[in-house]
Amino acid sequence: MSTSYKCPYCNIRYFSNHNSYSQHVNRCINLYDVSTEESNTEVSEVTDMLLDNDDFNQNLLSNPEISQLFVYDYKKLEIENEQSYGEQYTGNWWKKAKESIPSIAHILSIILYSDATTTDTLGKGSLHPIYISLGNIPTWKRNKEDAKQLLGYLPILSVKDEREKKSSEFKKLVRETFHNSIKFLLDPLFTNDDDDGDGIELKIDNEIFWFFPRVSTIICDWPEACTFSLTYKSTNSNYPCHFCLVSKENLNNTRLRDDQMVLRNKENMLQYYNNGTTEKASLEPVFNYFWNIP
């Protein structure tokens, strides 16, 4: 199955292998993000472990303790004749996702975890790691260290002073850089997930399986959740929740009707973005990478 990688920054170059793609993007990201040379903005390099089929096979899925426990399909769980929920693959999300792909294919449930952290006692140095795991792995095993994998380090932008750090231009650049970096890291999984429904192939226990990757869970703190969802980072905003469009006045109202509890999804958020009315949903006017993937 051939793959073509397109640079998300210059939108011109295409690459047939991930090595050359990675090298090009690491150069191109500096030209793209430091286009504001007047601001002396510095961009750290995107470092990733080349997330493609070979990386999955050689790292996470090559562990026999994981591959032997790997779950491929939705499983309905019943206790005393009542539907119950435990693992991801017993939930309604998995069932619905499975119904959207060819019957002989499987869901590859992507779980992401990221958290910027300081690297010295003075708090001056920092890194922004992002990790990946799979919902196909049972929870008890997924909590083990060998069931997680470092996906890469997200860029951290630095500025010359506090004034620039608080500027709207810099804040927008930070958000755009974050989502462009997520695109760079995850696109190899979704390059073939187009209207033709190609998906990806992975080798597990010496057998080839057809998967369709889906991001099921993102684990992070509230400020980072705002960065992923591009909602305002303020509890005083009109709609401070990154899950729903319930106003701040009604967040503690336990008597809301169903029609008053509107969930955020890529369809209604994209509509606000395209209509230029993002402020009405306490949404930043930046394109969200996750709107582009299934």
C-alpha positions in Angstrom: 0.0 0.0 0.0 1.8 3.2 -1.2 1.8 6.3 0.9 2.5 9.9 -0.1 3.3 12.5 2.5 2.6 16.2 1.9 4.4 18.9 3.8 1.8 20.7 6.0 3.7 23.9 5.9 4.7 24.8 2.4 1.9 22.6 0.9 4.1 22.0 -2.1 6.5 19.1 -1.4 5.4 15.4 -1.4 7.5 12.5 -0.1 7.3 8.8 -0.7 9.0 7.9 2.6 8.6 9.2 6.2 12.4 9.7 6.7 12.7 12.4 4.0 9.3 13.8 5.0 10.5 14.2 8.6 13.7 15.9 7.6 12.0 18.3 5.3 9.3 19.3 7.8 11.8 19.9 10.6 13.5 22.5 8.2 10.2 23.8 6.9 8.6 24.4 10.3 11.3 27.0 11.1 10.6 28.9 7.9 6.9 28.7 8.5 6.7 29.5 12.2 9.6 32.0 12.3 8.1 34.0 9.4 7.5 36.6 12.2 11.3 37.3 12.3 10.5 40.8 13.7 9.3 39.2 16.9 12.4 37.1 17.4 10.2 34.1 18.0 12.2 30.9 18.4 10.7 27.5 17.5 12.0 24.2 18.9 12.2 21.3 16.5 9.5 18.7 16.1 10.9 15.4 17.2 8.9 12.3 16.5 9.3 8.6 16.4 8.0 8.3 12.8 4.5 7.1 13.4 3.8 4.8 10.5 3.1 1.1 10.1 6.6 0.0 10.7 6.9 2.0 13.9 3.8 0.4 15.3 5.0 -3.1 14.4 8.6 -2.6 15.7 7.6 -0.9 18.9 4.2 -1.2 20.5 2.8 -4.2 18.7 5.9 -6.2 18.6 5.5 -7.0 22.3 3.9 -10.5 22.5 2.4 -9.7 25.9 0.4 -6.9 24.1 -0.3 -8.6 20.8 -1.8 -11.7 22.5 -4.2 -9.5 24.4 -5.1 -7.3 21.5 -8.8 -6.8 20.9 -10.0 -6.3 17.3 -13.8 -6.0 17.4 -16.7 -4.6 19.4 -17.9 -6.8 22.2 -21.3 -6.4 23.8 -21.1 -6.8 27.5 -24.1 -7.9 29.5 -24.5 -8.5 33.2 -27.7 -10.1 34.4 -29.3 -9.4 31.0 -28.5 -5.7 31.1 -26.0 -4.0 28.9 -22.9 -3.0 30.8 -19.7 -1.1 29.8 -16.1 -1.8 30.8 -13.4 -1.6 28.2 -13.5 0.8 25.3 -14.5 -2.0 22.9 -17.7 -2.6 24.9 -18.9 1.0 24.4 -21.4 2.6 22.0 -18.6 4.7 20.5 -16.7 1.6 19.3 -19.9 0.1 18.0 -20.8 3.2 16.0 -17.2 3.6 14.7 -17.2 -0.1 13.6 -20.4 0.4 11.6 -18.8 3.2 9.7 -16.0 1.0 8.2 -15.9 -2.1 6.0 -17.1 -5.1 7.8 -13.9 -7.0 7.5 -11.8 -4.2 8.9 -11.1 -3.2 12.5 -11.0 -0.1 14.6 -7.6 1.0 15.8 -8.4 3.1 18.9 -5.8 5.9 19.4 -5.3 7.3 22.9 -3.2 10.4 23.2 -1.7 11.9 26.4 0.3 15.1 26.6 1.5 17.5 29.3 4.1 20.2 29.1 6.6 19.8 32.0 9.6 21.6 33.4 12.9 19.9 33.2 14.9 21.7 35.9 14.4 22.9 39.5 14.2 26.5 38.5 11.4 25.9 36.1 13.3 27.6 33.2 13.6 24.5 31.0 10.6 22.7 29.7 9.5 19.9 27.3 6.1 19.1 25.8 6.0 15.3 25.3 3.0 13.5 23.8 2.4 9.8 24.3 0.3 7.2 22.5 -1.5 4.1 23.5 -4.3 2.0 22.1 -7.8 1.3 23.3 -7.5 -2.2 21.8 -5.3 -3.1 24.7 -7.3 -4.1 27.9 -7.1 -1.4 30.6 -5.1 -3.4 33.1 -2.4 -4.0 30.5 -2.6 -0.5 29.1 -1.7 0.9 32.5 1.6 -0.8 32.3 4.7 1.1 31.1 5.3 -1.1 28.1 1.8 -0.3 26.7 2.6 3.3 26.1 5.0 4.9 23.7 6.5 8.3 23.4 5.2 9.8 20.2 7.3 12.9 20.1 8.0 16.4 21.6 5.7 19.3 20.6 7.4 22.6 19.8 7.6 25.2 22.5 7.8 28.8 21.3 9.8 31.4 23.1 9.6 35.2 22.9 11.8 38.2 23.7 9.5 39.7 26.4 6.2 39.4 28.3 4.5 42.0 26.1 5.0 39.8 23.0 4.0 36.7 25.0 0.6 38.3 25.8 0.0 39.5 22.2 -2.8 38.0 20.2 -0.4 37.4 17.3 1.8 35.2 19.4 -1.1 33.3 21.1 -2.5 32.5 17.6 1.0 31.4 16.4 1.2 29.0 19.5 -2.2 27.5 18.6 -1.4 27.1 14.9 2.0 25.5 15.7 0.4 23.1 18.1 -2.2 21.8 15.6 0.3 21.8 12.7 2.6 19.6 14.9 -0.3 17.2 15.7 -1.0 17.0 12.0 2.7 16.2 11.3 2.6 13.4 13.9 -0.7 11.8 13.2 -1.1 12.3 9.4 0.8 9.1 8.6 -2.1 7.2 10.2 -4.7 9.0 8.3 -3.1 9.6 4.9 -4.9 6.6 3.3 -8.1 7.1 5.3 -9.9 8.9 2.5 -13.2 8.5 0.6 -11.9 5.2 -0.9 -11.6 3.8 2.6 -8.0 2.4 2.4 -7.2 2.5 6.1 -3.8 1.0 7.1 -2.4 -2.5 7.4 -0.6 -3.7 10.6 1.2 -6.9 11.2 0.3 -8.6 14.6 1.5 -12.1 15.5 2.7 -12.6 12.0 -0.7 -11.9 10.5 -1.8 -8.8 8.5 -4.9 -6.9 9.8 -6.8 -4.1 8.1 -7.4 -1.2 10.5 -9.1 2.2 10.4 -7.4 4.5 13.0 -9.7 6.6 15.2 -8.7 9.0 18.0 -10.9 7.9 20.9 -9.4 9.6 23.9 -7.1 12.5 24.7 -5.9 12.6 28.3 -4.7 16.0 29.5 -5.3 18.8 32.0 -7.9 21.6 31.4 -5.5 24.2 29.9 -4.2 21.6 27.4 -7.7 20.4 26.7 -8.5 24.0 25.7 -5.5 23.9 23.3 -6.7 20.7 21.7 -10.3 21.9 21.3 -9.3 25.5 20.7 -11.8 26.8 23.3 -11.1 29.9 25.4 -8.7 29.4 28.3 -10.9 31.3 30.7 -13.5 30.1 33.2 -15.2 33.5 32.8 -15.9 32.9 29.1 -19.5 32.5 28.0 -19.0 28.8 27.3 -16.0 27.6 29.3 -16.5 23.9 28.9 -14.6 22.2 26.1 -17.1 19.4 25.9 -20.4 21.3 25.6 -22.1 24.6 24.7 -23.7 25.1 28.1 -23.3 28.7 29.3 -21.3 29.4 32.4 -24.5 30.4 34.3 -26.0 27.0 33.7 -23.1 24.7 34.3 -24.3 23.9 37.8 -27.9 23.7 36.8 -29.0 20.0 37.2 -32.4 20.6 35.7 -31.4 21.5 32.1 -33.5 19.9 29.3 -31.8 17.8 26.7 -32.1 20.5 24.1 -30.2 22.9 26.4 -27.2 20.5 26.6 -25.5 20.8 23.2 -22.3 18.9 22.9 -19.4 20.3 20.9 -18.5 18.3 17.9 -16.5 18.9 14.7 -19.6 19.7 12.7 -20.9 22.5 14.8 -17.5 23.9 15.7 -16.5 23.9 12.0 -19.7 25.7 11.2 -18.9 28.5 13.7 -15.4 28.7 12.2 -16.6 28.9 8.6 -19.2 31.5 9.5 -16.7 33.6 11.2 -18.7 33.5 14.5 -16.2 31.6 16.7 -16.6 34.1 19.5 -20.3 33.0 19.9 -19.0 29.5 21.0 -16.0 30.8 23.0 -13.8 29.3 20.2 -10.5 30.5 19.0 -10.4 31.5 15.3 -7.9 28.8 14.3 -8.4 25.7 12.2 -8.5 22.6 14.3 -6.6 19.6 12.9 -9.1 17.1 14.4 -11.9 18.5 12.2 -10.1 17.0 9.3 -9.9 13.4 10.5 -12.7 10.8 11.0 
